Amino acid sequence: MPRKIANLSVLDSDLAARHKALRPSAERSSPEIDRDFETLMREGYVIIEGVLDRDTLDDIRSRITPLLDKTGRNTFEGARTQRVYDLFSKTRALDSLADHPRILGLMDKLFLPNYLISQAQIINILPGEAPQLLHADDSFYKVPRPRPPLGAATIWAIDDFTGENGATVVIPRSHTWGQERRGRWEEAIPAVMPAGSVLFFLGTTWHGGGENRSEKPRLAVTCQYCEAYLRQQENFLLELSKEVVREMSPELRSLIGYSIMPPFMGMVDGKHPLRLLEEE
């Protein structure tokens, strides 16, 4: 169930004087987002097609392909899968995916305000890659299931996702399962979608990278999000210099952690973290 705020007290209030929490833009509220959210909460995932046009895809591909290098270090990362971490210090090409209003509109409905981005990656599955271990992304938060999701994720299709080239597989309605039930491959279905689409799923939904039986790579970008009171997987505050953070949109700054979970979680020396960007 989506989180609701009831019986607000001073501990739930935005106490900041200069840097108040950002107000969601009008683009983050629409009948399409409402319908996507209904599907998400019923099935545990939703596929949104036609979000990125061909010119945007070509630009992203040209800017991130030079970053592709090493393959995975273990079976989970994939022996024939290229992964790029620390994206925001390496390129601005993917900022608009991380803070896309269609995605943040769903996040606004799912989590408390000032939720965070937990990690971001480029994932390029090469021909011959084996299926990934099925898993639920927020299982490292040690809160027994069944429970509401503590995380959520996007997978942006830069290439077409097909049943042959390693499309992410999902298990519909697995977000409702209890602690003991494990996902099985015979329950999973491929998230087939054209390039420019995005798969959005809950952190409690069982899924995994598919087997690439084709002759071409399958390129994607993923961003994971979490509630504001949880630790992020990626330590953006150590990765990113203040100069890089200043280049980001206000929304993305907030997502990486230059924000406050009321009343003061995330402070620096008793002050809002955005004041760090004003000091030099």
N, C-alpha and C positions, 0 to 999 in steps of 0.2 A: 504494500500500500504506500502511496506517496506520503511524505512527511508533512504534517501540519503544525503550525505554531499556535498554541493555545495558552491563555492566561499569562500573557507577557509580563515579565517583571523587569526590574532595572538590569538584571543579569542578562536579559535577552535583548537589551536595547543597544542601538548604535551610539556609543558615547563619544565618538570622534567629533572634533570641532571643525577641523579643516578638511579632512579626507573622509567624507561620508561614503557609505557603501554605494556602489554604482546602481543606478536605476536601469532595469532592463529596457532595451529599445523596443519600439513597436513591432519590429520584425520578429521578435521572439514570442509573439502571441498571434495565432491564426487558427482557422478551422482545420487546416492541414496538420498543424502541430497537434491539435486536439485529437484528430483521428490517429495520427502516428502513435500518440501516447496510449490510446486505448488498445491498439494492437500490441504495443510493447508490454503493457501490463498483463495482457491476456496470454501472449505467446512467449514472452521473455526476450523477444527481439523484434525488430522491424527493419525492412529494407526500404530505403528512400532513393528512388531513381531520378536521374536528370538533374542532380544538384550542381555538378561542374560541367561546363561546356568544353568543347574540343580545344579551343585556344588555351583555356586555363590548364587543361590536362597536359598539353604540349609544353607549356611553360614550366609546369611543375616537373615533368619528366626531364627536361633539359637541365634543370637546376639541381636535381637530386641524383641523377645518374652518376655524375662524377664522385659522389660520396660513397657509392657502393664499393665495398672492398672485401672484407673478411667474411667467411662463413661462420656458422655457429660453433660454439665450443663444447656442446653437449647435445644429447638427443632431443632435449626440449627446445633448444634454439634451432636445431636442425643442421645436420652436417652439410646439406646442400641448400641452405637458406642464408642469404646475406641480410644482416641486421645493422642498422645505424642508430646509435644512441646519441644523447646530448644534441638533439636536433636544433634547439633554439639558439645555441651558440655557433652553429655551423651554417645556418641558412634562415632567411626570412620567408622562404617560399611556401612554408607550411603554416604560418601564423593564421591565415584565414580559414584553415581547416579546424585548427584547435579552438578558435573562438567564433565559429560559424553560427549565425543566429538561429538557423534551423536546429542545430544541435543544442545550443544553450537554451532554446525554448523548451526542449524536452527536459534538460537538466533542471530548469527552474521549477518544473512540475514534480521532479523526482526527489531532489535533495533540498536541504536547508540553504538559505542564502549564503553567499561567499564560499560555495563549494570550490574545490581545487582540481587542477589537472594533476594526475598522479604520475604519468609518464607519457612519453611520445617516442615513436620509433618509425623508421622505414623498414619494411619487411619485403624482401624480394625472394620468392620461392623459385629455385632453379629446377630445370628438368631432372627427373630422377629422385626428387625428394620424397621421403617416406611420410606417411601420415603422422601428425603430431599427437602426443598424448592428450586425450580429452581432459578438460579441466574447467573449473569455474574461477574467474579472475580474482574475486575478492576473498578466496578461501584462506588467504594468509592472515586475514583478520579473524582472530580466534573467538568468534561468536557463533555458537551452535545454530544450525539450520533446523527447521525452516525459520526464516527471518526475512525482513526487508533487505534489499540490496544495500551494501555500503559503498559499492563502486559501480561504474558503468563504463562502456567502451564504444568507440567507433572504429570501424575499419573502412577506409576510403579506397575504392577500387580505381587505381590509376590505369590498370589493364582490365579488360573484361575478366570476370570471374566465371569459370565454367566448371563442369563436373570433371574435366580432364586435367585442368592446369593448376589445381591446388586451391580451389575456392574454399574459404573457411566453411566448416560444417558446424551446424547448431543442432541442439536437441530441443524441439519445441516444448514449452511448458516445464522444462526441467528446473526453472527458477523456483518452483513450488516444492521441490523435493526436500526431504529431511536429510539429516546428517549422514545416515548410513548408506543411502542409495548412491551408486556410482554410475556414471554415464557409460553406455556401450555403443560401439560403432554402428551396430545394426539399427540403433534408434536415431542416428544422426542423419541430417539431410544437408546437401550443399547449398550455400547461400549464393545461388547463381544470380548474377546481376551485371549489367553493362558497365563499362568504364564511365566514371563520373557519378556513380552511385555511392551510397554509404550504408553500411550495416551498423545499426546501433543495437546494443544488447546490454542486459543487466549483468552486474558482477556475479550474480548467482546462477546465471544460465550456463549450462555445460556446452562446450564448443571446442574446436581445435583447428589447426591448419590442415588442409587437405593434402592428399598425395598428388604430386605433379607428374602425370603420365604423358604430358604433351612434350613438344620439342622447343617450347619457348618459356621464358621466365614469367612469373606472375607478380607484378609490382603493386604494392599497397602501402598506405600510411595508416598507422593506428595511434589513437590518443585515448588514454584511460583517465577517468575522473573519480573523485572520491568526496565524501563528506568533509566539511571544513575542519572537523575536530579529529581527523585521522591523519596518521603519518603518510606522506606521499612515498611512492616507490623510488622516485627520482629526486635527488637533492638539488633542486634548481638553484637554491640560494648559494650553494657552493660552485655550481657549474657556471652560472651566468654572471658576468661582470655588470656593474652599474651602467656602463656605456651601452651594453646590449639591451638591458632592461629598458633604458630610455627610448630605444627604437621601437618598442612594442606598443600595441594598442593598450588603452586603459583596461580593457576586459582581460587581455592576456596577462598583464601585470598582476591583476587580482588573482587570476587562476594559478599562477605559479607560486603565489604566497605573499605578494605585496598587498596584503589585505588583512582584515581582522575578523575573527569569529567572535561575536559579542560574548562578554563585554570587552575582553582584551587579549584573547588568545592570538598569538602572532606578533606581539609588541616587540619593540627594540628599545631598550633603555626607557621603558614606560611610554613610548611614543609609537605612533603609527609608522609602519615600515616605509611608507612612501616618503616620509621625511628624509630618509637616507639619500634619496635622489635629489633633494634640494640643497644638500649640505655642501656640495662642491661647486 
